Amino acid sequence: MTHHSKGMDGRQVWQKLITGNMRFVQGLFQGRNLLDLRSTLTKGQEPEAAVLCCSDSRVPAEIIFDQSLGDLFVVRTAGLVLEPTSIGSLEYAVAHLHVPLLVIKGHESCGAVTAAVHHPDTDEGHITAIVKQIAPAAAQARSTGKTGAELVELATCQHLKSVAAALRQESRIISEALEQGRLELVVAKYQLHSGKVDVLKATFM
Ligand SMILES: [Zn+2]
């Protein structure tokens, strides 16, 4: 399986990402020759992981994991909501780019989750579609009796697990790759304060 991400399996790629995140936490970014890299990458891409994360300007996967051009295939939607085109983008990364790792990375203080918690019945253009998709996780979190920021964080964890389950259920390409061991899945949450990415769930743990 050497065509996978420079010989790395999903667990090794995750180790690389976590090592990069530790550099980010400490503010020690890796120096890179982006001009050389840009030129090399004109021949094609071979990203090591697909990442589904929020559109929030504070959470870009490449910076948080201290990765570079060509490393990550990233899909971003507000609140990590799924729709056919975002699922298709992830499927492309799995089926054609052979990424061995799929990361679902949510974050602390997510505005989309906060909206679903506090205004589940909002009717504002297409924003409604985002809130609706997170609303079940928000309702489930609310049933625990938690309030405020604690409620939002619980709803976020619940939503991230639902996104992982929905991806497996709605995408045969992704579920088959997981079953055949060609793909590992990590569900993680980014802490705005520390800059750290915490694992909530991983297929190899
Ligand atoms: Zn967000």
Boltz pocket constraint, residues with backbone or C-beta under 6 A from the ligand:
constraints:
  - pocket:
      binder: B
      contacts: [[A, 54], [A, 55], [A, 56], [A, 78], [A, 79], [A, 107], [A, 109], [A, 110], [A, 111], [A, 112], [A, 113]]
      max_distance: 6.0
